[in-house]
Amino acid sequence: MKKMFLLSLFITSLYYAQIPDVNNVLVVTHNINETRKAYCKTTNSSLNKLINSYKIYNCKKVFSKSKRSSLQNIYLIECNDLKLMNDLNDKFKHIYPAVENANGIPLTTPNDYSNTRIFTGADQAELRYIRAPEAWNLSTGSSNIKIGITDTNFSPNHEELVNSMSLEVNVSANNLNSSNQHGSMVAALVVAETNNGIGISSIGYNSFAYIGVGTNTSVLDQLS
């Protein structure tokens, strides 16, 4: 008689959620052998009922050492079913204002993301490679963030750059409106006007770039 072996596969789903109030953080208790012994509890009874209809294995703060308050309330939730993401987003948006979508749709999606690139004609695969759409859920930059770029060949009146960069050092006609737009391409990757329905999305699109034009200039002095 042949022996039959049954193999059980436990599939764990991981996703991120913003939980501003610590009283609504999912708390999972374990025994001495690290086996889960209690379901999660929050201060909201309706939320508890939903949460406890799933198996929650862990809930931990992601950026515990960050000094930014916006990152301090980002948690990684480990559960048995992706559907919990949608349930939290649909039914408890007031408690969890930002939860990853179970279908893999980023919460923040600029309307010009993955459009045809204005410089090279290719899509924006580079942003997918560095997982920028996931980072946008946490931050899209700030006008208080000053980014220094030293390069040549800029188009200062380009519709994607006119509001997000300033030419500061050694500006000369030889480096402006050139057919070679290397400087504009570099600046656009960082601060191109985003979510404007045209062109491309940039990495930290709410930041501002200070441009040092010319190969022997230093824009860092202008930022100090």
N, C-alpha and C positions, 0 to 999 in steps of 0.2 A: 504494500500500500504506500502510495507516494505521500510524503509529508507536504503540507501546504503552509506557506508563510504569508502572513498578512503584513503589509507595510503601510503604516499610517504616515501621511504627509501633513505637517502643520504649516500652513502658509501664513506668514506674518506680513502685515501691511504697515508701512511707515509713511507718515506724512506730517507736515508742519501746520501749526495753528497759532494764532495770536490770542493770548489770554491776558487781557489787561488787569483783571481782578484776581489776585492770588486765591481768593476764596472759591473760585471756580476752576482751579487747577485740579486735574484728575489725580487722585491719590490712590496708589496701589500698595497694599500691604502684603508682605511675604513672611513665611515662617523661617525657622532657622536653616532649613534646607533650600531656601530661596524659591520655594513653591508658593505661588500666589494663593493667599488664603482669604482675601476679602475683595469685593468689588469696589469700584471707585465711588467716592462720595464727594459731593459738592454741597453748596448751600441752597441749591435749587432742586426741589423735589421732582419737578417734571424732567429736568435735565438728568437727574440720577436715574429715573425710570428708563429714559432712552439709552443712556450710557450702559446701564447694567443689562440691557438686552443684547449687548455685544460682549466679547471677551477683550478686556483691556489689559495688556501685559506690562505696559510701562508708559510713563509720561515724564519727560525730563526737559529741563531748560537747556536750550541749545547754546546760547551765548552768555554763559554765566559770568564771564570775566569782562564782558563789554561794558563800557562806561555810558553807552547810549541807552536811554530809557526805552526807545522804540525797539531795541533788540533784546532788552531784558525780559520782555513778555512773549518771546517766541519759544514755543515748546515743540518737541518731537513726540508724537503719539504713536505707540505701537499697538495694533489691534488685529483682530482676525478677519476683518471685512472692510473693504474700501468704501462700502456704502455709508459707513459712519461719517465720512467726510461730508457727503452731501446732506445727510440728516442734520448735522451740526450747522452747516451753512444755510440750509433752508429754514430750519425751525428755531435756531438759537443765534441768529446773526447779531443780536444785541449783546450777547455774551461772548461769542467768538467772532469778532468782526472780520477776520481774515483766516480762511481755512482752504487748504489746497483742494482743488476739484478732483473728484474720483476719476473723471475722464481725462485727466492730465491737462486741463486747460488752465493756464496761469491766471491768477486773479487780476493781474495788471497786464493788459495786452495793448500796446500802442497800435493805432490804426494804420501806421506806416511800417510796422514790423514785417519783415520778409518780403517787402515790395522789391521791385527790381532796383538794384543799386544804381545811384546816379553817376558813379564814377567807373565802375568795372563791369556793370551789366549782370553780375551774378547775384544770387540771393544772399541773405545774411547768415550763412552757415557759421561764421565765426562767433556770432552771439549765442548760437546753440551750443557750440563747442565749450564755451566758458560758462554755460548755464545762466546767461544773463536774465532770461525771463523769470527764473526762480529768484534771482537777486532783486529784480524789480518789485517783487512782492514785499520786500523788506525796505528798500530804499531806491530812489531814483536820482540821488544826488541832491545838492543844495546850492543856491546862489552864493552861499558863504564859503563853498569849497572852490578854491582858486587853483586851476591846473595850468602849469607852465609848459609851453611847447616851443621849442626852438627848431625852426625849419625854414624852407624857402618856398616860393611860388604859392601865394594865397590869393583867393578871390574874396575880398572883405565884404562885398555886397551880395554874396551868394545867399539865396533865400533860406538855406539851412543853417547859415552861420552868422548872419547879420545881427542877430539878437543875443548870440551866445559866445562871441569872442571879441577881443580887443587887440589890435596890433599896437605893440608898445615900444619896440626897440628897433632902431636902424631900418625904418621902413623906407624903401626906395621903389621907384617905378619899375625897376628891373625884376622885383620879386612879387609884383601884384598883377593880377589879371593875365597871368601867363597861360600859355596853352598846356604847360606842364603843371598839373594841379596837385603835386605831391603834398604840399603843406595843407591844402584844403582837405585832402583825403584823410590825413592824419587827424586834423582837428575834428572832422565830421565823425570819425569813429568814437571820439570822446564826448563831444557836445553838440552834435547836430540837432537842430530843432526837431523834436519828436512829438508824435501824436497830433501832427498837423495835416495828415492826409496826403502828404507828398514826400518824395525822397525816401529817407531811411530812418531807422531808429538808432540812437547812440547808446553807449554804455551807461553813463551817468548824466542823463539828458537835462537835469535841472541844475547842473554845475555850470561854471563859467571858465573860459579859457583865456589866458593872457599869452599872446604870441610874441616871441622874439624872432624877428625875421633876419635871416642871414646865418651863415654857417659858423661865424666866429663870435656870436653874441651869446649873452647869458641872460635869460629872462628871470632867473631865480632872484637876481638882485632887485627886480621890480616888484617881487612878491613879498619881500622882507619888510 
